[in-house]
């Protein structure tokens, strides 16, 4: 069987580099940054599968045909199948942070290609900086160390140099908003730029100072990007979305092992202000501590258990 060089690595690096060439141009050109970056990264991931078994880059392995591979007349593996096969066939788990950013890229790429696309260059740059920050170590470990391309490849060097430029840009932007962000009681992470620059009061009030705009549906978007209920529950842990002791909505989260925020009513108690109800009915719902005059605290019960006591 003859050897075939699909040049997916070369094309992938070219696409990634091209995506960075258009990022400083007009907003209209920003969509090409997303399209090219998505295409480039997919090609790099497909190369990993190809090196293991060329049939794995066919969407349907049963349709794998060497002549179709040679001519390019076949349906290539889609993103979802690609990630699944990297895990199943290559035992390659993407880092969660990289995986999250790739999901962001896929979503924004789909919007840019199929729907109306409105986004600021600040948001794009911030996300691309973070994506490349996670991608470059991944490429070094899974491609350069395997010999798929070399660390001194001119395109790879240019990509890293661009990253340094963008890092400086993002840092300058963060410095610009630093004073106002420092005054926020509990700054939240933005589901658009992923910077901790959001002032959040309740579900109708969230403003990101990095993006310099109000965020629509902040609560839903925050949960979608940053709250992984499935993994927590699947691994035997607790649901990260809890019932709020103030409004009773199941939108109460802990953001750093100490600080809590309700994504519905906006209350922001700390761990020191909270305890759990030890009444006979609920499953230890979170309640506020009830402090005594001498600095201690006495038991507090949730409304469900208080009702039980009243009618017992």
C-alpha positions as CSV (number, residue, x, y, z in Angstrom):
1,X,0.0,0.0,0.0
2,X,1.4,3.4,-1.0
3,X,2.1,6.0,1.6
4,X,-0.3,9.0,1.6
5,X,0.7,12.4,3.1
6,X,-2.5,14.3,3.8
7,X,-0.5,17.3,5.2
8,X,-3.1,17.8,7.9
9,X,-0.4,19.2,10.3
10,X,0.8,21.7,7.7
11,X,-2.7,22.7,6.8
12,X,-3.7,22.9,10.5
13,X,-0.8,25.2,11.4
14,X,-1.5,27.3,8.3
15,X,-5.2,27.7,9.3
16,X,-4.4,28.6,12.9
17,X,-1.8,31.2,11.8
18,X,-4.3,32.6,9.3
19,X,-6.9,33.0,12.0
20,X,-4.5,35.2,13.9
21,X,-3.8,37.3,10.8
22,X,-7.4,38.5,10.6
23,X,-8.1,39.1,14.3
24,X,-6.9,42.7,14.3
25,X,-9.0,43.7,11.3
26,X,-12.6,44.7,11.0
27,X,-15.4,43.0,13.0
28,X,-16.5,41.4,9.7
29,X,-13.2,39.7,9.4
30,X,-13.4,38.3,13.0
31,X,-15.7,35.5,11.8
32,X,-12.8,34.2,9.6
33,X,-10.6,34.1,12.7
34,X,-13.1,31.7,14.2
35,X,-13.6,29.7,11.1
36,X,-9.9,29.3,10.4
37,X,-9.0,28.5,14.0
38,X,-11.7,25.9,14.3
39,X,-10.6,24.2,11.0
40,X,-6.9,24.3,12.0
41,X,-7.4,22.7,15.4
42,X,-9.7,20.0,14.0
43,X,-7.0,19.1,11.4
44,X,-4.4,18.8,14.2
45,X,-6.6,16.5,16.2
46,X,-7.5,14.4,13.1
47,X,-3.7,14.0,12.5
48,X,-3.5,12.2,15.9
49,X,-6.2,9.7,14.9
50,X,-4.6,9.3,11.4
51,X,-1.3,8.4,12.8
52,X,-2.9,5.6,14.8
53,X,-5.2,4.3,12.0
54,X,-6.1,6.1,8.8
55,X,-9.6,4.6,8.8
56,X,-10.4,6.6,12.0
57,X,-10.7,9.9,10.2
58,X,-13.7,8.6,8.2
59,X,-17.0,9.5,9.9
60,X,-18.2,6.0,9.3
61,X,-15.3,3.6,9.8
62,X,-17.2,0.9,7.8
63,X,-17.0,3.3,4.8
64,X,-13.2,3.6,5.0
65,X,-11.6,3.1,1.6
66,X,-8.0,3.7,0.7
67,X,-8.8,5.1,-2.8
68,X,-11.3,7.5,-1.3
69,X,-8.7,8.6,1.2
70,X,-6.2,9.2,-1.6
71,X,-8.6,11.3,-3.6
72,X,-10.2,13.0,-0.6
73,X,-13.7,11.8,-1.7
74,X,-15.1,10.9,1.7
75,X,-16.9,12.4,4.8
76,X,-14.3,13.2,7.4
77,X,-15.0,12.6,11.1
78,X,-17.1,15.4,12.7
79,X,-16.0,17.1,15.9
80,X,-18.2,15.1,18.3
81,X,-17.0,11.8,16.9
82,X,-13.4,13.1,16.7
83,X,-13.3,13.8,20.5
84,X,-14.9,10.5,21.3
85,X,-12.4,8.5,19.2
86,X,-9.5,10.3,20.7
87,X,-10.7,9.0,24.1
88,X,-11.7,5.5,23.0
89,X,-8.9,4.7,20.5
90,X,-6.0,6.8,21.7
91,X,-6.9,7.0,25.4
92,X,-6.5,10.8,25.1
93,X,-8.5,12.9,27.5
94,X,-8.5,16.6,26.7
95,X,-7.8,18.9,29.7
96,X,-11.1,20.3,31.0
97,X,-10.0,23.9,30.4
98,X,-9.0,23.1,26.8
99,X,-12.2,21.2,26.3
100,X,-14.3,24.0,27.5
101,X,-12.5,26.5,25.2
102,X,-12.9,24.2,22.3
103,X,-16.7,24.0,23.0
104,X,-16.7,27.8,23.0
105,X,-14.9,27.9,19.7
106,X,-17.3,25.4,18.1
107,X,-20.3,27.3,19.3
108,X,-19.0,30.7,18.1
109,X,-17.8,29.1,14.8
110,X,-21.3,27.8,14.2
111,X,-22.8,31.2,14.9
112,X,-20.3,32.9,12.5
113,X,-21.0,30.4,9.7
114,X,-24.8,29.9,9.9
115,X,-26.3,32.8,11.9
116,X,-26.0,36.5,12.5
117,X,-22.5,37.1,14.1
118,X,-22.1,40.1,16.5
119,X,-19.1,40.0,18.8
120,X,-16.4,42.4,19.9
121,X,-12.7,41.9,19.2
122,X,-12.0,42.2,22.9
123,X,-14.1,39.1,23.6
124,X,-12.5,37.1,20.7
125,X,-9.0,38.0,21.7
126,X,-9.6,37.1,25.3
127,X,-11.0,33.7,24.5
128,X,-8.3,32.9,21.8
129,X,-5.5,33.8,24.3
130,X,-6.9,31.4,26.8
131,X,-7.5,28.7,24.2
132,X,-4.0,28.9,22.8
133,X,-2.6,29.0,26.3
134,X,-4.1,25.5,26.8
135,X,-3.6,24.3,23.3
136,X,0.2,24.9,23.0
137,X,1.2,22.5,25.8
138,X,-1.3,19.9,24.4
139,X,0.4,20.2,21.0
140,X,3.9,19.9,22.5
141,X,2.9,16.7,24.5
142,X,0.8,14.9,21.9
143,X,2.3,16.0,18.6
144,X,5.8,17.5,18.9
145,X,7.0,14.8,21.3
146,X,5.5,12.2,18.9
147,X,7.4,13.8,15.9
148,X,4.4,15.0,13.9
149,X,6.1,18.4,13.6
150,X,9.0,20.1,15.2
151,X,9.2,22.7,18.0
152,X,11.1,25.0,15.8
153,X,8.5,25.0,13.0
154,X,8.3,28.6,11.7
155,X,4.5,28.6,11.9
156,X,4.4,27.2,15.5
157,X,6.9,29.9,16.5
158,X,4.8,32.6,15.0
159,X,1.7,31.3,16.7
160,X,3.5,31.5,20.1
161,X,4.7,35.0,19.3
162,X,1.1,36.1,18.5
163,X,0.0,34.6,21.8
164,X,2.5,36.8,23.6
165,X,1.2,39.9,21.8
166,X,-2.4,39.0,22.7
167,X,-1.4,38.3,26.3
168,X,-0.1,41.8,26.5
169,X,-3.3,43.1,25.0
170,X,-5.5,41.3,27.4
171,X,-3.4,42.3,30.4
172,X,-3.6,46.0,29.2
173,X,-7.4,45.7,29.1
174,X,-7.5,44.1,32.6
175,X,-5.3,46.9,33.9
176,X,-7.6,49.5,32.4
177,X,-10.6,48.1,34.3
178,X,-8.7,47.1,37.4
179,X,-9.9,50.0,39.6
180,X,-13.6,49.4,39.0
181,X,-13.3,45.6,39.2
182,X,-11.5,45.9,42.6
183,X,-14.6,47.7,43.9
184,X,-16.9,44.9,43.0
185,X,-17.9,43.0,46.2
186,X,-17.8,39.5,44.5
187,X,-16.5,39.7,40.9
188,X,-17.9,36.9,38.7
189,X,-16.5,35.1,35.7
190,X,-17.9,36.3,32.4
191,X,-19.4,33.6,30.1
192,X,-18.3,35.6,27.1
193,X,-14.7,36.6,27.7
194,X,-14.1,34.3,30.7
195,X,-12.5,37.1,32.7
196,X,-13.5,37.6,36.4
197,X,-14.8,41.1,35.6
198,X,-18.6,40.8,36.0
199,X,-20.6,42.8,38.5
200,X,-23.6,40.7,39.3
201,X,-26.6,41.8,41.4
202,X,-29.4,39.4,40.3
203,X,-30.6,37.7,37.2
204,X,-31.5,41.0,35.6
205,X,-28.3,42.8,36.4
206,X,-24.9,41.7,35.2
207,X,-22.3,43.9,33.6
208,X,-18.8,42.8,32.3
209,X,-16.2,45.5,32.5
210,X,-13.8,43.7,30.2
211,X,-16.5,43.3,27.5
212,X,-17.9,46.7,28.5
213,X,-21.5,45.6,28.1
214,X,-24.4,44.1,29.9
215,X,-24.8,40.3,29.7
216,X,-28.1,38.8,28.6
217,X,-29.3,35.8,30.5
218,X,-26.3,35.8,32.7
219,X,-27.5,33.1,35.1
220,X,-28.3,30.6,32.3
221,X,-25.0,31.4,30.5
222,X,-23.0,31.1,33.7
223,X,-24.5,27.7,34.5
224,X,-23.9,26.5,31.0
225,X,-20.2,27.4,30.9
226,X,-19.1,27.0,34.5
227,X,-21.4,24.6,36.4
228,X,-20.9,20.9,35.5
229,X,-23.7,19.2,37.3
230,X,-23.4,16.0,35.3
231,X,-19.7,15.3,36.2
232,X,-20.2,16.2,39.9
233,X,-23.2,13.9,40.4
234,X,-21.8,11.1,38.2
235,X,-18.7,10.9,40.3
236,X,-20.7,10.6,43.5
237,X,-20.4,14.2,44.5
238,X,-23.0,16.8,45.4
239,X,-25.1,18.8,43.0
240,X,-23.2,22.2,42.6
241,X,-26.6,23.9,42.3
242,X,-28.2,24.2,45.7
243,X,-31.4,25.7,47.0
244,X,-30.9,29.4,48.0
245,X,-31.6,30.1,51.7
246,X,-33.0,33.5,50.7
247,X,-35.2,32.9,47.6
248,X,-35.5,29.1,47.6
249,X,-34.5,28.8,43.9
250,X,-32.1,26.1,43.0
251,X,-29.5,28.5,41.7
252,X,-27.2,28.8,44.8
253,X,-23.5,28.0,44.1
254,X,-20.2,28.0,45.8
255,X,-17.6,29.7,43.6
256,X,-14.4,29.3,45.5
257,X,-15.0,26.9,48.5
258,X,-15.9,29.9,50.7
259,X,-17.9,32.4,48.7
260,X,-21.5,31.6,47.8
261,X,-23.7,33.4,45.2
262,X,-27.3,33.0,44.2
263,X,-27.8,33.4,40.5
264,X,-31.4,34.3,41.0
265,X,-31.6,36.8,43.8
266,X,-28.0,37.9,43.9
267,X,-27.2,37.3,47.6
268,X,-23.5,36.6,48.3
269,X,-23.0,35.0,51.7
270,X,-19.7,33.4,52.8
271,X,-19.3,30.0,54.4
272,X,-19.1,31.6,57.8
273,X,-22.6,32.9,57.4
274,X,-24.1,29.5,56.5
275,X,-24.8,26.2,58.1
276,X,-27.2,23.3,57.4
277,X,-30.6,22.5,58.8
278,X,-30.6,19.5,61.1
279,X,-34.4,19.2,61.1
280,X,-36.2,15.9,60.6
281,X,-37.7,16.6,57.2
282,X,-35.2,18.1,54.8
283,X,-31.9,16.7,53.5
284,X,-29.8,19.3,55.4
285,X,-30.8,22.3,53.4
286,X,-28.5,25.3,53.6
287,X,-29.7,28.0,56.0
288,X,-28.2,31.1,57.6
289,X,-26.4,30.9,60.9
290,X,-28.4,32.4,63.8
291,X,-25.9,34.1,66.0
292,X,-26.5,34.7,69.7
293,X,-25.6,37.8,71.7
294,X,-22.4,36.2,73.2
295,X,-20.9,35.5,69.7
296,X,-22.0,31.9,69.5
297,X,-24.8,30.6,67.4
298,X,-27.9,28.5,67.9
299,X,-29.6,25.9,65.6
300,X,-31.6,27.3,62.7
301,X,-34.1,25.3,60.7
302,X,-35.4,25.6,57.1
303,X,-39.1,26.5,56.5
304,X,-39.9,22.9,55.7
305,X,-38.8,21.7,59.0
306,X,-40.3,24.6,60.9
307,X,-43.7,23.8,59.4
308,X,-43.2,20.2,60.5
309,X,-42.5,21.3,64.1
310,X,-45.6,23.5,64.1
311,X,-47.9,20.7,63.0
312,X,-46.2,17.8,64.9
